[in-house]
């Protein structure tokens, strides 16, 4: 990182593949204690949400939001 004054130890650096593998493991462990999708089934804002998101309560998971 340009301009940083923090020392970075070479043994603490991760490759992208190592980071992804670690993230997958953290997600796997997290799914063991809580379900993956935590979206509520219904709420008091359903009418507004469904009007905004084509009948769904929110944007699709794992899909980037596109503002209109």
LUMLUMDREN-2810 file (N, C-alpha, C; in Angstrom, 1 decimal):
<atoms>
<atom><aa>X</aa><ch>A</ch><at>N</at><xx>0.8</xx><yy>-1.2</yy><zz>0.0</zz></atom>
<atom><aa>X</aa><ch>A</ch><at>CA</at><xx>0.0</xx><yy>0.0</yy><zz>0.0</zz></atom>
<atom><aa>X</aa><ch>A</ch><at>C</at><xx>0.9</xx><yy>1.2</yy><zz>0.0</zz></atom>
<atom><aa>X</aa><ch>A</ch><at>N</at><xx>0.7</xx><yy>2.1</yy><zz>-0.9</zz></atom>
<atom><aa>X</aa><ch>A</ch><at>CA</at><xx>1.5</xx><yy>3.3</yy><zz>-1.0</zz></atom>
<atom><aa>X</aa><ch>A</ch><at>C</at><xx>1.2</xx><yy>4.2</yy><zz>0.2</zz></atom>
<atom><aa>X</aa><ch>A</ch><at>N</at><xx>2.2</xx><yy>4.8</yy><zz>0.8</zz></atom>
<atom><aa>X</aa><ch>A</ch><at>CA</at><xx>2.0</xx><yy>5.8</yy><zz>1.8</zz></atom>
<atom><aa>X</aa><ch>A</ch><at>C</at><xx>1.8</xx><yy>5.2</yy><zz>3.2</zz></atom>
<atom><aa>X</aa><ch>A</ch><at>N</at><xx>1.8</xx><yy>3.9</yy><zz>3.4</zz></atom>
<atom><aa>X</aa><ch>A</ch><at>CA</at><xx>1.5</xx><yy>3.3</yy><zz>4.7</zz></atom>
<atom><aa>X</aa><ch>A</ch><at>C</at><xx>2.8</xx><yy>3.3</yy><zz>5.5</zz></atom>
<atom><aa>X</aa><ch>A</ch><at>N</at><xx>2.7</xx><yy>3.5</yy><zz>6.8</zz></atom>
<atom><aa>X</aa><ch>A</ch><at>CA</at><xx>3.9</xx><yy>3.4</yy><zz>7.7</zz></atom>
<atom><aa>X</aa><ch>A</ch><at>C</at><xx>3.8</xx><yy>2.1</yy><zz>8.5</zz></atom>
<atom><aa>X</aa><ch>A</ch><at>N</at><xx>2.8</xx><yy>1.3</yy><zz>8.3</zz></atom>
<atom><aa>X</aa><ch>A</ch><at>CA</at><xx>2.7</xx><yy>0.1</yy><zz>9.1</zz></atom>
<atom><aa>X</aa><ch>A</ch><at>C</at><xx>3.7</xx><yy>-1.0</yy><zz>8.5</zz></atom>
<atom><aa>X</aa><ch>A</ch><at>N</at><xx>4.5</xx><yy>-1.6</yy><zz>9.3</zz></atom>
<atom><aa>X</aa><ch>A</ch><at>CA</at><xx>5.4</xx><yy>-2.7</yy><zz>8.8</zz></atom>
<atom><aa>X</aa><ch>A</ch><at>C</at><xx>4.6</xx><yy>-3.9</yy><zz>8.4</zz></atom>
<atom><aa>X</aa><ch>A</ch><at>N</at><xx>4.9</xx><yy>-4.5</yy><zz>7.3</zz></atom>
<atom><aa>X</aa><ch>A</ch><at>CA</at><xx>4.2</xx><yy>-5.7</yy><zz>6.8</zz></atom>
<atom><aa>X</aa><ch>A</ch><at>C</at><xx>5.2</xx><yy>-6.8</yy><zz>6.8</zz></atom>
<atom><aa>X</aa><ch>A</ch><at>N</at><xx>5.0</xx><yy>-7.8</yy><zz>7.6</zz></atom>
<atom><aa>X</aa><ch>A</ch><at>CA</at><xx>5.9</xx><yy>-8.9</yy><zz>7.7</zz></atom>
<atom><aa>X</aa><ch>A</ch><at>C</at><xx>5.6</xx><yy>-9.9</yy><zz>6.6</zz></atom>
<atom><aa>X</aa><ch>A</ch><at>N</at><xx>6.7</xx><yy>-10.3</yy><zz>5.9</zz></atom>
<atom><aa>X</aa><ch>A</ch><at>CA</at><xx>6.5</xx><yy>-11.2</yy><zz>4.7</zz></atom>
<atom><aa>X</aa><ch>A</ch><at>C</at><xx>5.7</xx><yy>-12.5</yy><zz>5.0</zz></atom>
<atom><aa>X</aa><ch>A</ch><at>N</at><xx>5.9</xx><yy>-13.1</yy><zz>6.2</zz></atom>
<atom><aa>X</aa><ch>A</ch><at>CA</at><xx>5.2</xx><yy>-14.3</yy><zz>6.6</zz></atom>
<atom><aa>X</aa><ch>A</ch><at>C</at><xx>3.8</xx><yy>-14.1</yy><zz>6.9</zz></atom>
<atom><aa>X</aa><ch>A</ch><at>N</at><xx>3.3</xx><yy>-12.9</yy><zz>7.0</zz></atom>
<atom><aa>X</aa><ch>A</ch><at>CA</at><xx>1.9</xx><yy>-12.6</yy><zz>7.2</zz></atom>
<atom><aa>X</aa><ch>A</ch><at>C</at><xx>1.1</xx><yy>-12.2</yy><zz>6.0</zz></atom>
<atom><aa>X</aa><ch>A</ch><at>N</at><xx>1.8</xx><yy>-12.2</yy><zz>4.8</zz></atom>
<atom><aa>X</aa><ch>A</ch><at>CA</at><xx>1.1</xx><yy>-11.9</yy><zz>3.6</zz></atom>
<atom><aa>X</aa><ch>A</ch><at>C</at><xx>0.3</xx><yy>-13.1</yy><zz>3.1</zz></atom>
<atom><aa>X</aa><ch>A</ch><at>N</at><xx>-0.8</xx><yy>-12.9</yy><zz>2.5</zz></atom>
<atom><aa>X</aa><ch>A</ch><at>CA</at><xx>-1.7</xx><yy>-13.9</yy><zz>1.9</zz></atom>
<atom><aa>X</aa><ch>A</ch><at>C</at><xx>-1.8</xx><yy>-13.7</yy><zz>0.4</zz></atom>
<atom><aa>X</aa><ch>A</ch><at>N</at><xx>-1.8</xx><yy>-14.8</yy><zz>-0.3</zz></atom>
<atom><aa>X</aa><ch>A</ch><at>CA</at><xx>-2.2</xx><yy>-14.7</yy><zz>-1.7</zz></atom>
<atom><aa>X</aa><ch>A</ch><at>C</at><xx>-3.7</xx><yy>-14.6</yy><zz>-1.8</zz></atom>
<atom><aa>X</aa><ch>A</ch><at>N</at><xx>-4.2</xx><yy>-14.3</yy><zz>-2.9</zz></atom>
<atom><aa>X</aa><ch>A</ch><at>CA</at><xx>-5.6</xx><yy>-14.2</yy><zz>-3.2</zz></atom>
<atom><aa>X</aa><ch>A</ch><at>C</at><xx>-6.3</xx><yy>-15.6</yy><zz>-2.9</zz></atom>
<atom><aa>X</aa><ch>A</ch><at>N</at><xx>-5.6</xx><yy>-16.6</yy><zz>-3.4</zz></atom>
<atom><aa>X</aa><ch>A</ch><at>CA</at><xx>-6.1</xx><yy>-18.0</yy><zz>-3.2</zz></atom>
<atom><aa>X</aa><ch>A</ch><at>C</at><xx>-6.2</xx><yy>-18.4</yy><zz>-1.7</zz></atom>
<atom><aa>X</aa><ch>A</ch><at>N</at><xx>-5.1</xx><yy>-18.0</yy><zz>-1.0</zz></atom>
<atom><aa>X</aa><ch>A</ch><at>CA</at><xx>-5.1</xx><yy>-18.3</yy><zz>0.5</zz></atom>
<atom><aa>X</aa><ch>A</ch><at>C</at><xx>-6.3</xx><yy>-17.6</yy><zz>1.2</zz></atom>
<atom><aa>X</aa><ch>A</ch><at>N</at><xx>-6.5</xx><yy>-16.3</yy><zz>0.8</zz></atom>
<atom><aa>X</aa><ch>A</ch><at>CA</at><xx>-7.5</xx><yy>-15.5</yy><zz>1.4</zz></atom>
<atom><aa>X</aa><ch>A</ch><at>C</at><xx>-8.9</xx><yy>-16.1</yy><zz>1.1</zz></atom>
<atom><aa>X</aa><ch>A</ch><at>N</at><xx>-9.1</xx><yy>-16.5</yy><zz>-0.2</zz></atom>
<atom><aa>X</aa><ch>A</ch><at>CA</at><xx>-10.4</xx><yy>-17.2</yy><zz>-0.6</zz></atom>
<atom><aa>X</aa><ch>A</ch><at>C</at><xx>-10.6</xx><yy>-18.5</yy><zz>0.2</zz></atom>
<atom><aa>X</aa><ch>A</ch><at>N</at><xx>-9.6</xx><yy>-19.3</yy><zz>0.3</zz></atom>
<atom><aa>X</aa><ch>A</ch><at>CA</at><xx>-9.7</xx><yy>-20.5</yy><zz>1.1</zz></atom>
<atom><aa>X</aa><ch>A</ch><at>C</at><xx>-10.1</xx><yy>-20.2</yy><zz>2.5</zz></atom>
<atom><aa>X</aa><ch>A</ch><at>N</at><xx>-9.4</xx><yy>-19.3</yy><zz>3.1</zz></atom>
<atom><aa>X</aa><ch>A</ch><at>CA</at><xx>-9.8</xx><yy>-18.9</yy><zz>4.5</zz></atom>
<atom><aa>X</aa><ch>A</ch><at>C</at><xx>-11.2</xx><yy>-18.4</yy><zz>4.7</zz></atom>
<atom><aa>X</aa><ch>A</ch><at>N</at><xx>-11.6</xx><yy>-17.6</yy><zz>3.7</zz></atom>
<atom><aa>X</aa><ch>A</ch><at>CA</at><xx>-13.0</xx><yy>-17.0</yy><zz>3.7</zz></atom>
<atom><aa>X</aa><ch>A</ch><at>C</at><xx>-14.0</xx><yy>-18.2</yy><zz>3.6</zz></atom>
<atom><aa>X</aa><ch>A</ch><at>N</at><xx>-13.7</xx><yy>-19.1</yy><zz>2.7</zz></atom>
<atom><aa>X</aa><ch>A</ch><at>CA</at><xx>-14.6</xx><yy>-20.3</yy><zz>2.5</zz></atom>
<atom><aa>X</aa><ch>A</ch><at>C</at><xx>-14.7</xx><yy>-21.1</yy><zz>3.8</zz></atom>
<atom><aa>X</aa><ch>A</ch><at>N</at><xx>-13.6</xx><yy>-21.2</yy><zz>4.5</zz></atom>
<atom><aa>X</aa><ch>A</ch><at>CA</at><xx>-13.6</xx><yy>-22.0</yy><zz>5.8</zz></atom>
<atom><aa>X</aa><ch>A</ch><at>C</at><xx>-14.4</xx><yy>-21.2</yy><zz>6.8</zz></atom>
<atom><aa>X</aa><ch>A</ch><at>N</at><xx>-14.2</xx><yy>-19.9</yy><zz>6.9</zz></atom>
<atom><aa>X</aa><ch>A</ch><at>CA</at><xx>-15.0</xx><yy>-19.1</yy><zz>7.9</zz></atom>
<atom><aa>X</aa><ch>A</ch><at>C</at><xx>-16.5</xx><yy>-19.1</yy><zz>7.6</zz></atom>
<atom><aa>X</aa><ch>A</ch><at>N</at><xx>-16.8</xx><yy>-19.1</yy><zz>6.3</zz></atom>
<atom><aa>X</aa><ch>A</ch><at>CA</at><xx>-18.3</xx><yy>-19.2</yy><zz>5.9</zz></atom>
<atom><aa>X</aa><ch>A</ch><at>C</at><xx>-18.8</xx><yy>-20.6</yy><zz>6.3</zz></atom>
<atom><aa>X</aa><ch>A</ch><at>N</at><xx>-18.0</xx><yy>-21.6</yy><zz>6.1</zz></atom>
<atom><aa>X</aa><ch>A</ch><at>CA</at><xx>-18.5</xx><yy>-23.0</yy><zz>6.4</zz></atom>
<atom><aa>X</aa><ch>A</ch><at>C</at><xx>-18.7</xx><yy>-23.1</yy><zz>7.9</zz></atom>
<atom><aa>X</aa><ch>A</ch><at>N</at><xx>-17.8</xx><yy>-22.6</yy><zz>8.7</zz></atom>
<atom><aa>X</aa><ch>A</ch><at>CA</at><xx>-18.0</xx><yy>-22.7</yy><zz>10.1</zz></atom>
<atom><aa>X</aa><ch>A</ch><at>C</at><xx>-19.1</xx><yy>-21.8</yy><zz>10.6</zz></atom>
<atom><aa>X</aa><ch>A</ch><at>N</at><xx>-19.3</xx><yy>-20.7</yy><zz>10.0</zz></atom>
<atom><aa>X</aa><ch>A</ch><at>CA</at><xx>-20.5</xx><yy>-19.8</yy><zz>10.3</zz></atom>
<atom><aa>X</aa><ch>A</ch><at>C</at><xx>-21.8</xx><yy>-20.5</yy><zz>10.0</zz></atom>
<atom><aa>X</aa><ch>A</ch><at>N</at><xx>-21.8</xx><yy>-21.2</yy><zz>8.9</zz></atom>
<atom><aa>X</aa><ch>A</ch><at>CA</at><xx>-23.1</xx><yy>-21.9</yy><zz>8.5</zz></atom>
<atom><aa>X</aa><ch>A</ch><at>C</at><xx>-23.4</xx><yy>-23.0</yy><zz>9.5</zz></atom>
<atom><aa>X</aa><ch>A</ch><at>N</at><xx>-22.4</xx><yy>-23.5</yy><zz>10.2</zz></atom>
<atom><aa>X</aa><ch>A</ch><at>CA</at><xx>-22.7</xx><yy>-24.5</yy><zz>11.2</zz></atom>
<atom><aa>X</aa><ch>A</ch><at>C</at><xx>-23.5</xx><yy>-24.0</yy><zz>12.4</zz></atom>
<atom><aa>X</aa><ch>A</ch><at>N</at><xx>-23.4</xx><yy>-22.7</yy><zz>12.7</zz></atom>
<atom><aa>X</aa><ch>A</ch><at>CA</at><xx>-24.1</xx><yy>-22.2</yy><zz>13.9</zz></atom>
<atom><aa>X</aa><ch>A</ch><at>C</at><xx>-25.3</xx><yy>-21.3</yy><zz>13.5</zz></atom>
<atom><aa>X</aa><ch>A</ch><at>N</at><xx>-25.4</xx><yy>-20.9</yy><zz>12.3</zz></atom>
<atom><aa>X</aa><ch>A</ch><at>CA</at><xx>-26.5</xx><yy>-20.1</yy><zz>11.8</zz></atom>
<atom><aa>X</aa><ch>A</ch><at>C</at><xx>-26.8</xx><yy>-20.4</yy><zz>10.4</zz></atom>
<atom><aa>X</aa><ch>A</ch><at>N</at><xx>-28.0</xx><yy>-20.2</yy><zz>10.0</zz></atom>
<atom><aa>X</aa><ch>A</ch><at>CA</at><xx>-28.4</xx><yy>-20.5</yy><zz>8.6</zz></atom>
<atom><aa>X</aa><ch>A</ch><at>C</at><xx>-27.8</xx><yy>-19.5</yy><zz>7.7</zz></atom>
<atom><aa>X</aa><ch>A</ch><at>N</at><xx>-27.6</xx><yy>-19.8</yy><zz>6.4</zz></atom>
<atom><aa>X</aa><ch>A</ch><at>CA</at><xx>-26.9</xx><yy>-19.0</yy><zz>5.5</zz></atom>
<atom><aa>X</aa><ch>A</ch><at>C</at><xx>-27.7</xx><yy>-17.8</yy><zz>5.1</zz></atom>
<atom><aa>X</aa><ch>A</ch><at>N</at><xx>-29.0</xx><yy>-18.0</yy><zz>4.9</zz></atom>
<atom><aa>X</aa><ch>A</ch><at>CA</at><xx>-29.9</xx><yy>-16.9</yy><zz>4.5</zz></atom>
<atom><aa>X</aa><ch>A</ch><at>C</at><xx>-30.7</xx><yy>-16.4</yy><zz>5.7</zz></atom>
<atom><aa>X</aa><ch>A</ch><at>N</at><xx>-30.5</xx><yy>-15.2</yy><zz>6.1</zz></atom>
<atom><aa>X</aa><ch>A</ch><at>CA</at><xx>-31.1</xx><yy>-14.7</yy><zz>7.4</zz></atom>
<atom><aa>X</aa><ch>A</ch><at>C</at><xx>-32.3</xx><yy>-13.7</yy><zz>7.1</zz></atom>
<atom><aa>X</aa><ch>A</ch><at>N</at><xx>-32.7</xx><yy>-13.6</yy><zz>5.8</zz></atom>
<atom><aa>X</aa><ch>A</ch><at>CA</at><xx>-33.7</xx><yy>-12.7</yy><zz>5.4</zz></atom>
<atom><aa>X</aa><ch>A</ch><at>C</at><xx>-35.0</xx><yy>-13.1</yy><zz>6.1</zz></atom>
<atom><aa>X</aa><ch>A</ch><at>N</at><xx>-35.8</xx><yy>-12.1</yy><zz>6.6</zz></atom>
<atom><aa>X</aa><ch>A</ch><at>CA</at><xx>-37.1</xx><yy>-12.4</yy><zz>7.2</zz></atom>
<atom><aa>X</aa><ch>A</ch><at>C</at><xx>-38.1</xx><yy>-12.8</yy><zz>6.1</zz></atom>
<atom><aa>X</aa><ch>A</ch><at>N</at><xx>-39.0</xx><yy>-13.6</yy><zz>6.6</zz></atom>
<atom><aa>X</aa><ch>A</ch><at>CA</at><xx>-40.1</xx><yy>-14.1</yy><zz>5.6</zz></atom>
<atom><aa>X</aa><ch>A</ch><at>C</at><xx>-41.0</xx><yy>-13.0</yy><zz>5.3</zz></atom>
<atom><aa>X</aa><ch>A</ch><at>N</at><xx>-41.3</xx><yy>-12.1</yy><zz>6.3</zz></atom>
<atom><aa>X</aa><ch>A</ch><at>CA</at><xx>-42.3</xx><yy>-11.0</yy><zz>6.1</zz></atom>
<atom><aa>X</aa><ch>A</ch><at>C</at><xx>-42.0</xx><yy>-9.9</yy><zz>7.1</zz></atom>
<atom><aa>X</aa><ch>A</ch><at>N</at><xx>-42.5</xx><yy>-8.7</yy><zz>6.7</zz></atom>
<atom><aa>X</aa><ch>A</ch><at>CA</at><xx>-42.3</xx><yy>-7.6</yy><zz>7.6</zz></atom>
<atom><aa>X</aa><ch>A</ch><at>C</at><xx>-43.4</xx><yy>-6.5</yy><zz>7.3</zz></atom>
<atom><aa>X</aa><ch>A</ch><at>N</at><xx>-43.4</xx><yy>-5.5</yy><zz>8.1</zz></atom>
<atom><aa>X</aa><ch>A</ch><at>CA</at><xx>-44.4</xx><yy>-4.4</yy><zz>7.9</zz></atom>
<atom><aa>X</aa><ch>A</ch><at>C</at><xx>-44.1</xx><yy>-3.6</yy><zz>6.6</zz></atom>
<atom><aa>X</aa><ch>A</ch><at>N</at><xx>-42.9</xx><yy>-3.7</yy><zz>6.0</zz></atom>
<atom><aa>X</aa><ch>A</ch><at>CA</at><xx>-42.5</xx><yy>-3.0</yy><zz>4.8</zz></atom>
<atom><aa>X</aa><ch>A</ch><at>C</at><xx>-42.6</xx><yy>-3.8</yy><zz>3.6</zz></atom>
<atom><aa>X</aa><ch>A</ch><at>N</at><xx>-43.3</xx><yy>-4.9</yy><zz>3.6</zz></atom>
<atom><aa>X</aa><ch>A</ch><at>CA</at><xx>-43.4</xx><yy>-5.8</yy><zz>2.5</zz></atom>
<atom><aa>X</aa><ch>A</ch><at>C</at><xx>-43.9</xx><yy>-5.1</yy><zz>1.2</zz></atom>
<atom><aa>X</aa><ch>A</ch><at>N</at><xx>-45.0</xx><yy>-4.4</yy><zz>1.3</zz></atom>
<atom><aa>X</aa><ch>A</ch><at>CA</at><xx>-45.6</xx><yy>-3.8</yy><zz>0.1</zz></atom>
<atom><aa>X</aa><ch>A</ch><at>C</at><xx>-44.6</xx><yy>-2.8</yy><zz>-0.5</zz></atom>
<atom><aa>X</aa><ch>A</ch><at>N</at><xx>-43.9</xx><yy>-2.0</yy><zz>0.2</zz></atom>
<atom><aa>X</aa><ch>A</ch><at>CA</at><xx>-42.9</xx><yy>-1.1</yy><zz>-0.3</zz></atom>
<atom><aa>X</aa><ch>A</ch><at>C</at><xx>-41.7</xx><yy>-1.9</yy><zz>-1.0</zz></atom>
<atom><aa>X</aa><ch>A</ch><at>N</at><xx>-41.2</xx><yy>-2.9</yy><zz>-0.2</zz></atom>
<atom><aa>X</aa><ch>A</ch><at>CA</at><xx>-40.1</xx><yy>-3.6</yy><zz>-0.7</zz></atom>
<atom><aa>X</aa><ch>A</ch><at>C</at><xx>-40.5</xx><yy>-4.4</yy><zz>-2.0</zz></atom>
<atom><aa>X</aa><ch>A</ch><at>N</at><xx>-41.6</xx><yy>-5.1</yy><zz>-2.0</zz></atom>
<atom><aa>X</aa><ch>A</ch><at>CA</at><xx>-42.0</xx><yy>-5.8</yy><zz>-3.2</zz></atom>
<atom><aa>X</aa><ch>A</ch><at>C</at><xx>-42.2</xx><yy>-4.9</yy><zz>-4.4</zz></atom>
<atom><aa>X</aa><ch>A</ch><at>N</at><xx>-42.7</xx><yy>-3.7</yy><zz>-4.2</zz></atom>
<atom><aa>X</aa><ch>A</ch><at>CA</at><xx>-42.9</xx><yy>-2.8</yy><zz>-5.3</zz></atom>
<atom><aa>X</aa><ch>A</ch><at>C</at><xx>-41.5</xx><yy>-2.3</yy><zz>-5.9</zz></atom>
<atom><aa>X</aa><ch>A</ch><at>N</at><xx>-40.5</xx><yy>-2.3</yy><zz>-5.0</zz></atom>
<atom><aa>X</aa><ch>A</ch><at>CA</at><xx>-39.2</xx><yy>-1.8</yy><zz>-5.4</zz></atom>
<atom><aa>X</aa><ch>A</ch><at>C</at><xx>-38.4</xx><yy>-2.9</yy><zz>-6.1</zz></atom>
<atom><aa>X</aa><ch>A</ch><at>N</at><xx>-38.6</xx><yy>-4.2</yy><zz>-5.7</zz></atom>
<atom><aa>X</aa><ch>A</ch><at>CA</at><xx>-37.7</xx><yy>-5.2</yy><zz>-6.2</zz></atom>
<atom><aa>X</aa><ch>A</ch><at>C</at><xx>-38.5</xx><yy>-6.3</yy><zz>-7.0</zz></atom>
<atom><aa>X</aa><ch>A</ch><at>N</at><xx>-39.4</xx><yy>-5.9</yy><zz>-7.8</zz></atom>
<atom><aa>X</aa><ch>A</ch><at>CA</at><xx>-40.1</xx><yy>-6.8</yy><zz>-8.7</zz></atom>
<atom><aa>X</aa><ch>A</ch><at>C</at><xx>-40.7</xx><yy>-8.0</yy><zz>-8.0</zz></atom>
<atom><aa>X</aa><ch>A</ch><at>N</at><xx>-41.4</xx><yy>-7.7</yy><zz>-7.0</zz></atom>
<atom><aa>X</aa><ch>A</ch><at>CA</at><xx>-42.2</xx><yy>-8.8</yy><zz>-6.3</zz></atom>
<atom><aa>X</aa><ch>A</ch><at>C</at><xx>-41.4</xx><yy>-9.5</yy><zz>-5.2</zz></atom>
<atom><aa>X</aa><ch>A</ch><at>N</at><xx>-40.1</xx><yy>-9.2</yy><zz>-5.1</zz></atom>
<atom><aa>X</aa><ch>A</ch><at>CA</at><xx>-39.2</xx><yy>-9.8</yy><zz>-4.0</zz></atom>
<atom><aa>X</aa><ch>A</ch><at>C</at><xx>-39.1</xx><yy>-8.8</yy><zz>-2.9</zz></atom>
<atom><aa>X</aa><ch>A</ch><at>N</at><xx>-38.6</xx><yy>-9.3</yy><zz>-1.8</zz></atom>
<atom><aa>X</aa><ch>A</ch><at>CA</at><xx>-38.4</xx><yy>-8.4</yy><zz>-0.6</zz></atom>
<atom><aa>X</aa><ch>A</ch><at>C</at><xx>-37.1</xx><yy>-7.7</yy><zz>-0.6</zz></atom>
<atom><aa>X</aa><ch>A</ch><at>N</at><xx>-36.3</xx><yy>-7.9</yy><zz>-1.6</zz></atom>
<atom><aa>X</aa><ch>A</ch><at>CA</at><xx>-35.0</xx><yy>-7.2</yy><zz>-1.7</zz></atom>
<atom><aa>X</aa><ch>A</ch><at>C</at><xx>-34.2</xx><yy>-7.7</yy><zz>-2.9</zz></atom>
<atom><aa>X</aa><ch>A</ch><at>N</at><xx>-33.1</xx><yy>-7.1</yy><zz>-3.2</zz></atom>
<atom><aa>X</aa><ch>A</ch><at>CA</at><xx>-32.3</xx><yy>-7.6</yy><zz>-4.3</zz></atom>
<atom><aa>X</aa><ch>A</ch><at>C</at><xx>-31.8</xx><yy>-9.0</yy><zz>-4.1</zz></atom>
<atom><aa>X</aa><ch>A</ch><at>N</at><xx>-31.4</xx><yy>-9.7</yy><zz>-5.1</zz></atom>
<atom><aa>X</aa><ch>A</ch><at>CA</at><xx>-30.9</xx><yy>-11.1</yy><zz>-5.0</zz></atom>
<atom><aa>X</aa><ch>A</ch><at>C</at><xx>-29.6</xx><yy>-11.1</yy><zz>-4.3</zz></atom>
<atom><aa>X</aa><ch>A</ch><at>N</at><xx>-29.4</xx><yy>-12.1</yy><zz>-3.5</zz></atom>
<atom><aa>X</aa><ch>A</ch><at>CA</at><xx>-28.1</xx><yy>-12.3</yy><zz>-2.8</zz></atom>
<atom><aa>X</aa><ch>A</ch><at>C</at><xx>-27.0</xx><yy>-12.5</yy><zz>-3.8</zz></atom>
<atom><aa>X</aa><ch>A</ch><at>N</at><xx>-25.8</xx><yy>-12.1</yy><zz>-3.5</zz></atom>
<atom><aa>X</aa><ch>A</ch><at>CA</at><xx>-24.7</xx><yy>-12.4</yy><zz>-4.4</zz></atom>
<atom><aa>X</aa><ch>A</ch><at>C</at><xx>-24.8</xx><yy>-11.7</yy><zz>-5.8</zz></atom>
<atom><aa>X</aa><ch>A</ch><at>N</at><xx>-25.6</xx><yy>-10.6</yy><zz>-5.8</zz></atom>
<atom><aa>X</aa><ch>A</ch><at>CA</at><xx>-25.8</xx><yy>-9.9</yy><zz>-7.1</zz></atom>
<atom><aa>X</aa><ch>A</ch><at>C</at><xx>-25.6</xx><yy>-8.4</yy><zz>-6.7</zz></atom>
<atom><aa>X</aa><ch>A</ch><at>N</at><xx>-24.8</xx><yy>-7.7</yy><zz>-7.5</zz></atom>
<atom><aa>X</aa><ch>A</ch><at>CA</at><xx>-24.5</xx><yy>-6.3</yy><zz>-7.2</zz></atom>
<atom><aa>X</aa><ch>A</ch><at>C</at><xx>-25.8</xx><yy>-5.5</yy><zz>-7.4</zz></atom>
<atom><aa>X</aa><ch>A</ch><at>N</at><xx>-26.0</xx><yy>-4.5</yy><zz>-6.6</zz></atom>
<atom><aa>X</aa><ch>A</ch><at>CA</at><xx>-27.1</xx><yy>-3.6</yy><zz>-6.7</zz></atom>
<atom><aa>X</aa><ch>A</ch><at>C</at><xx>-26.9</xx><yy>-2.6</yy><zz>-7.7</zz></atom>
<atom><aa>X</aa><ch>A</ch><at>N</at><xx>-27.9</xx><yy>-2.4</yy><zz>-8.6</zz></atom>
<atom><aa>X</aa><ch>A</ch><at>CA</at><xx>-27.8</xx><yy>-1.4</yy><zz>-9.7</zz></atom>
<atom><aa>X</aa><ch>A</ch><at>C</at><xx>-28.8</xx><yy>-0.3</yy><zz>-9.4</zz></atom>
<atom><aa>X</aa><ch>A</ch><at>N</at><xx>-28.4</xx><yy>0.9</yy><zz>-9.0</zz></atom>
<atom><aa>X</aa><ch>A</ch><at>CA</at><xx>-29.3</xx><yy>2.0</yy><zz>-8.7</zz></atom>
<atom><aa>X</aa><ch>A</ch><at>C</at><xx>-29.9</xx><yy>2.5</yy><zz>-10.0</zz></atom>
<atom><aa>X</aa><ch>A</ch><at>N</at><xx>-31.2</xx><yy>2.8</yy><zz>-10.0</zz></atom>
<atom><aa>X</aa><ch>A</ch><at>CA</at><xx>-31.8</xx><yy>3.3</yy><zz>-11.2</zz></atom>
<atom><aa>X</aa><ch>A</ch><at>C</at><xx>-32.2</xx><yy>4.8</yy><zz>-11.1</zz></atom>
</atoms>
